[in-house]
Amino acid sequence: MIDDRRTKDTRKVEDVELWVVATDKFMSGWGRAMGRSLVAYPADLCMHEQKKRLIEWMESRLDFLRVRENMNLPRLGAADHLAIYDAYE
């Protein structure tokens, strides 16, 4: 299941060239995410410093694991949940 929660970024998911993705340890395994819960932020339009701050913020969160840059959104299993957020919040 993909839950696109972006409010400012109106580009289609297919138009984004770089994502910063993490596994949400807190939300995985319950609610709508009986499998993995993942979060993704579009980062292709971020300036280098903005992307660096986004990655640092995500790495500082105890509930986000395996923060990484991806060219594509991760593949989801049947019980996985992906939430997409604005990168410029």
N, C-alpha and C positions, 0 to 999 in steps of 0.2 A: 504494500500500500504506500503510495506517495502522497504526502500532504504538503502542498506548496503554500507556505505561509508568507511569501513575499508580498509586501505592500507597495514598495517603491520601484522595484526592478520589474519591468513589464516584459522583458525579453522572454522568449520561449525557452524552455529547458534545453532544447536541441541547439540553441544559438550560443550557449555558454561554452567557452573553450577551456576554462580551468575552474575547478572546484576545490575548496578546502573541506575535507570530510573527516568525521570522527564517529566512533561508536559511543552511544550514550549508555553508559553502564547503569545509571539509575533507572532508566525507563525500559531497558531490555528485559524481556521475559514476562511482562504483565501488561494489562490494558490492551491497546490495539497492537502491541508488539509482543506477541507470544514468542517470537524468535528474537532477532536482533533489532535494536532501535538505533538508527543512524541519523546524523544531522549533516547538512551540507550548506555551504555558503558559496555563492558565486564569487570568484576572485579574479576573473580575467580582466575586469575593468579597474581593479584596484591599482593604485600606484604602489611601488615597491614597499614604501614605509607603511602604507595602509594594510597591505597583505601581511607584512611582518607583524604588525600589531594584532591583526586578527588571529594569526597562528599562535602568537604568544598568549593571547587571551584564552583561546581554546585549550592550549596546553596547561594553562594555570587552573583550569576547572578540574576538580577531582572526579567529576562524573563523565568526562570525555576521555576516551582511550584511543590510542592509535591515530592521532591527528596526522593527516597527510594531505598532500596535493594530488589531485586526480584529474586526468584529462576528461574523464566521463564520470557520471554518477555510478555508484557501486551497483552491482547486480543484486537483486533482492530475491530471497527465498520466499516461499509461500506464506510464512508467518512473520516476515520482516516488515519493518515500518521505517520510512524515510521522511524526515521533516526538512524542508528547504526554507531557509530564512534569508532576509536581506543582509548583504555584506556591509552595508553602510550605516547600520544602526548605531 
